[in-house]
Amino acid sequence: MFQSVNLKEYQLYHQKCNLLLQESEIRFAGFLDSMGSLIAGGFKDGVTPFHDESERRKLHIETVLVIKTTQEFDYDLGSVDYIATRRKKVITFTFDLDDRILFVSTESNVDIEKTAQKIIRICGV
């Protein structure tokens, strides 16, 4: 379910997600608000999610909590460029964009750094 955002913001996020979803290795691309609600994005056509909507919502909330928790150490370690999590079935990427979070899920066999750089290039992160 998409949260209300202004139309211009939604269109920009939607466009970026569509560009990401054109990449063969990307399964999901979405922008989350600070509460973990999906603002724009979704799964690539033909991709079957591993979890139902309720479980995905929990994952999105956890994603926001993790990225916000890491900010506690920004003052001496510098800010986080992205967080990548390698799991058996997928790799997830999380990018903190101040008031929004870009969350991307890919196939499990990708090169993390190359894929992160591709996401950054496509989205202008």
Backbone as CSV, one residue per row, in Angstrom:
resi,resn,N_x,N_y,N_z,CA_x,CA_y,CA_z,C_x,C_y,C_z
1,MET,0.836,-1.178,0.000,0.000,0.000,0.000,0.881,1.241,0.000
2,PHE,0.608,2.181,-0.865,1.417,3.375,-1.001,0.908,4.471,-0.078
3,GLN,1.826,5.119,0.611,1.491,6.225,1.487,1.359,7.485,0.652
4,SER,0.607,8.452,1.169,0.412,9.675,0.406,1.688,10.507,0.411
5,VAL,2.124,10.868,-0.749,3.231,11.791,-0.986,2.771,12.685,-2.111
6,ASN,3.453,13.792,-2.291,3.007,14.642,-3.390,3.282,13.941,-4.718
7,LEU,2.530,14.320,-5.718,2.569,13.638,-7.012,3.947,13.692,-7.650
8,LYS,4.606,14.821,-7.567,5.935,14.972,-8.171,6.938,14.017,-7.521
9,GLU,6.900,13.938,-6.190,7.786,13.040,-5.461,7.499,11.583,-5.838
10,TYR,6.224,11.207,-5.867,5.853,9.846,-6.225,6.346,9.508,-7.635
11,GLN,6.141,10.404,-8.573,6.554,10.144,-9.958,8.058,9.940,-10.069
12,LEU,8.823,10.749,-9.339,10.280,10.608,-9.354,10.700,9.252,-8.795
13,TYR,10.154,8.872,-7.651,10.492,7.583,-7.048,10.030,6.424,-7.929
14,HIS,8.840,6.544,-8.473,8.297,5.505,-9.342,9.200,5.315,-10.572
15,GLN,9.640,6.407,-11.158,10.516,6.348,-12.329,11.839,5.654,-11.994
16,LYS,12.427,6.012,-10.854,13.691,5.385,-10.452,13.512,3.890,-10.214
17,CYS,12.414,3.513,-9.568,12.152,2.088,-9.343,11.986,1.349,-10.663
18,ASN,11.271,1.939,-11.600,11.095,1.302,-12.906,12.424,1.105,-13.623
19,LEU,13.312,2.082,-13.526,14.643,1.936,-14.133,15.411,0.791,-13.485
20,LEU,15.352,0.704,-12.179,16.036,-0.384,-11.481,15.454,-1.738,-11.861
21,LEU,14.140,-1.815,-11.957,13.492,-3.093,-12.254,13.753,-3.583,-13.677
22,GLN,14.302,-2.743,-14.513,14.694,-3.172,-15.858,15.970,-4.003,-15.842
23,GLU,16.702,-3.920,-14.746,17.939,-4.688,-14.617,17.601,-6.131,-14.266
24,SER,18.234,-7.069,-14.959,17.859,-8.483,-14.834,18.003,-9.031,-13.423
25,GLU,18.977,-8.549,-12.670,19.244,-9.114,-11.347,18.370,-8.535,-10.238
26,ILE,17.640,-7.472,-10.513,16.860,-6.814,-9.466,15.454,-7.390,-9.409
27,ARG,15.059,-7.794,-8.196,13.745,-8.393,-7.954,12.738,-7.362,-7.445
28,PHE,13.209,-6.464,-6.583,12.341,-5.487,-5.924,13.105,-4.185,-5.788
29,ALA,12.402,-3.077,-5.977,12.959,-1.747,-5.713,11.841,-0.900,-5.141
30,GLY,12.120,-0.263,-4.015,11.096,0.565,-3.407,11.673,1.652,-2.530
31,PHE,10.925,2.726,-2.399,11.276,3.807,-1.494,10.374,3.720,-0.275
32,LEU,10.994,3.810,0.900,10.289,3.708,2.168,10.355,5.043,2.893
33,ASP,9.320,5.322,3.683,9.393,6.502,4.543,10.039,6.106,5.860
34,SER,10.149,7.044,6.792,10.856,6.790,8.049,10.155,5.778,8.957
35,MET,8.925,5.412,8.622,8.187,4.407,9.392,8.175,3.040,8.686
36,GLY,8.867,2.946,7.566,8.934,1.686,6.836,7.786,1.449,5.881
37,SER,6.974,2.470,5.645,5.859,2.338,4.691,6.374,2.522,3.269
38,LEU,5.879,1.693,2.372,6.271,1.776,0.972,5.629,3.000,0.336
39,ILE,6.460,3.868,-0.231,5.992,5.082,-0.888,5.773,4.818,-2.377
40,ALA,6.742,4.160,-2.991,6.674,3.854,-4.420,7.532,2.627,-4.679
41,GLY,7.201,1.905,-5.730,8.000,0.749,-6.111,7.258,-0.553,-5.905
42,GLY,7.995,-1.632,-6.065,7.414,-2.948,-5.908,8.277,-4.006,-6.566
43,PHE,7.672,-5.143,-6.816,8.379,-6.269,-7.417,8.355,-6.187,-8.933
44,LYS,9.376,-6.754,-9.528,9.433,-6.900,-10.977,8.311,-7.835,-11.399
45,ASP,7.712,-7.577,-12.548,6.687,-8.469,-13.082,7.245,-9.886,-13.180
46,GLY,6.470,-10.846,-12.712,6.870,-12.243,-12.781,7.643,-12.749,-11.580
47,VAL,8.048,-11.852,-10.684,8.778,-12.265,-9.478,7.769,-12.605,-8.386
48,THR,7.947,-13.767,-7.798,7.085,-14.179,-6.693,7.774,-13.815,-5.379
49,PRO,7.137,-12.987,-4.561,7.731,-12.627,-3.267,7.882,-13.856,-2.375
50,PHE,8.904,-13.849,-1.537,9.126,-14.950,-0.593,8.214,-14.833,0.626
51,HIS,7.678,-13.623,0.878,6.833,-13.388,2.054,5.542,-12.694,1.659
52,ASP,4.548,-12.809,2.523,3.298,-12.084,2.284,3.493,-10.607,2.660
53,GLU,2.475,-9.807,2.413,2.578,-8.362,2.630,2.899,-8.004,4.075
54,SER,2.323,-8.723,5.020,2.575,-8.460,6.436,4.044,-8.680,6.789
55,GLU,4.631,-9.752,6.298,6.042,-10.041,6.561,6.950,-9.038,5.851
56,ARG,6.575,-8.628,4.657,7.362,-7.615,3.948,7.338,-6.295,4.708
57,ARG,6.200,-5.961,5.294,6.092,-4.729,6.092,7.054,-4.791,7.281
58,LYS,7.140,-5.940,7.942,8.086,-6.109,9.050,9.527,-5.924,8.573
59,LEU,9.835,-6.492,7.422,11.175,-6.354,6.847,11.490,-4.890,6.563
60,HIS,10.521,-4.162,6.037,10.739,-2.745,5.735,10.976,-1.939,7.007
61,ILE,10.230,-2.238,8.046,10.432,-1.547,9.331,11.824,-1.857,9.880
62,GLU,12.211,-3.123,9.836,13.543,-3.514,10.298,14.624,-2.802,9.489
63,THR,14.425,-2.696,8.201,15.383,-2.029,7.324,15.602,-0.582,7.751
64,VAL,14.524,0.124,8.019,14.625,1.518,8.455,15.332,1.599,9.809
65,LEU,14.997,0.711,10.722,15.629,0.721,12.042,17.137,0.491,11.945
66,VAL,17.537,-0.443,11.103,18.961,-0.744,10.955,19.703,0.474,10.408
67,ILE,19.189,1.073,9.360,19.903,2.207,8.754,19.941,3.392,9.712
68,LYS,18.874,3.619,10.439,18.849,4.735,11.388,19.761,4.463,12.583
69,THR,19.867,3.224,13.016,20.737,2.864,14.134,22.202,3.090,13.774
70,THR,22.570,2.817,12.544,23.970,2.995,12.142,24.392,4.461,12.172
71,GLN,23.434,5.364,12.107,23.761,6.794,12.104,24.374,7.249,13.432
72,GLU,24.213,6.467,14.485,24.804,6.813,15.776,26.318,6.955,15.689
73,PHE,26.932,6.309,14.729,28.388,6.312,14.613,28.892,7.188,13.471
74,ASP,28.009,7.928,12.837,28.405,8.795,11.727,29.426,9.842,12.150
75,TYR,29.318,10.326,13.387,30.177,11.425,13.833,31.656,11.067,13.801
76,ASP,32.012,9.807,14.033,33.428,9.465,14.012,33.816,8.489,12.903
77,LEU,32.858,7.771,12.355,33.168,6.808,11.290,32.785,7.317,9.899
78,GLY,31.999,8.364,9.851,31.474,8.851,8.582,30.134,8.198,8.301
79,SER,29.416,8.767,7.363,28.086,8.248,7.053,28.178,6.937,6.268
80,VAL,27.112,6.168,6.337,27.018,4.887,5.627,26.642,5.159,4.174
81,ASP,27.399,4.596,3.246,27.048,4.718,1.832,25.845,3.841,1.508
82,TYR,25.905,2.595,1.969,24.795,1.654,1.812,25.033,0.475,2.738
83,ILE,23.978,-0.281,2.959,24.079,-1.527,3.712,23.645,-2.647,2.773
84,ALA,24.467,-3.676,2.679,24.130,-4.853,1.877,24.032,-6.050,2.813
85,THR,23.010,-6.849,2.601,22.820,-8.062,3.391,22.721,-9.240,2.438
86,ARG,23.656,-10.171,2.582,23.642,-11.373,1.741,22.913,-12.475,2.488
87,ARG,21.853,-12.980,1.877,21.102,-14.111,2.419,21.196,-15.254,1.413
88,LYS,20.688,-16.405,1.775,20.756,-17.557,0.870,19.974,-17.324,-0.427
89,LYS,18.817,-16.646,-0.334,17.951,-16.497,-1.506,18.032,-15.132,-2.177
90,VAL,18.456,-14.106,-1.468,18.512,-12.747,-2.023,19.642,-11.954,-1.379
91,ILE,19.979,-10.851,-2.017,20.835,-9.833,-1.420,20.009,-8.569,-1.384
92,THR,20.021,-7.885,-0.244,19.283,-6.635,-0.140,20.260,-5.479,0.033
93,PHE,19.875,-4.346,-0.518,20.653,-3.120,-0.437,19.764,-2.039,0.153
94,THR,20.334,-1.275,1.071,19.607,-0.198,1.716,20.431,1.076,1.605
95,PHE,19.805,2.135,1.103,20.460,3.431,0.939,19.658,4.470,1.714
96,ASP,20.348,5.222,2.569,19.699,6.279,3.349,19.729,7.570,2.535
97,LEU,18.545,8.081,2.236,18.426,9.314,1.455,17.776,10.403,2.306
98,ASP,18.271,10.589,3.506,17.748,11.553,4.478,16.350,11.179,4.937
99,ASP,15.312,11.674,4.271,13.952,11.398,4.735,13.327,10.186,4.053
100,ARG,14.063,9.522,3.177,13.574,8.327,2.487,14.660,7.258,2.493
101,ILE,14.230,6.011,2.362,15.141,4.871,2.285,14.877,4.169,0.949
102,LEU,15.943,3.926,0.190,15.831,3.110,-1.012,16.183,1.686,-0.615
103,PHE,15.259,0.760,-0.857,15.447,-0.643,-0.514,15.361,-1.456,-1.800
104,VAL,16.406,-2.243,-2.066,16.487,-3.028,-3.301,16.827,-4.467,-2.947
105,SER,16.143,-5.395,-3.603,16.402,-6.815,-3.429,16.839,-7.380,-4.775
106,THR,17.915,-8.183,-4.749,18.442,-8.755,-5.987,18.546,-10.275,-5.868
107,GLU,18.891,-10.876,-6.973,19.201,-12.303,-6.957,20.420,-12.514,-6.069
108,SER,20.605,-13.716,-5.569,21.648,-13.999,-4.582,23.053,-14.131,-5.160
109,ASN,23.177,-14.172,-6.470,24.475,-14.422,-7.083,25.180,-13.168,-7.601
110,VAL,24.719,-11.976,-7.234,25.320,-10.760,-7.775,26.586,-10.375,-7.021
111,ASP,27.426,-9.617,-7.685,28.587,-9.004,-7.050,28.076,-7.774,-6.298
112,ILE,28.234,-7.768,-4.986,27.637,-6.720,-4.159,28.126,-5.328,-4.558
113,GLU,29.416,-5.143,-4.664,29.931,-3.798,-4.952,29.524,-3.319,-6.346
114,LYS,29.604,-4.185,-7.337,29.203,-3.788,-8.694,27.718,-3.440,-8.747
115,THR,26.906,-4.222,-8.061,25.467,-3.975,-8.063,25.138,-2.686,-7.312
116,ALA,25.804,-2.463,-6.190,25.585,-1.221,-5.442,25.939,-0.009,-6.302
117,GLN,27.040,-0.093,-7.008,27.446,1.024,-7.866,26.451,1.229,-9.012
118,LYS,25.891,0.146,-9.533,24.875,0.256,-10.578,23.634,0.961,-10.045
119,ILE,23.202,0.584,-8.840,22.039,1.209,-8.217,22.293,2.701,-8.012
120,ILE,23.471,3.023,-7.517,23.845,4.424,-7.295,23.819,5.201,-8.602
121,ARG,24.357,4.605,-9.650,24.400,5.262,-10.963,22.973,5.477,-11.511
122,ILE,22.148,4.475,-11.424,20.782,4.567,-11.975,19.936,5.578,-11.193
123,CYS,20.065,5.565,-9.885,19.208,6.403,-9.039,19.821,7.735,-8.664
124,GLY,21.074,7.917,-8.974,21.714,9.169,-8.584,21.798,9.322,-7.079
125,VAL,21.998,8.207,-6.391,22.078,8.213,-4.927,23.350,8.906,-4.493
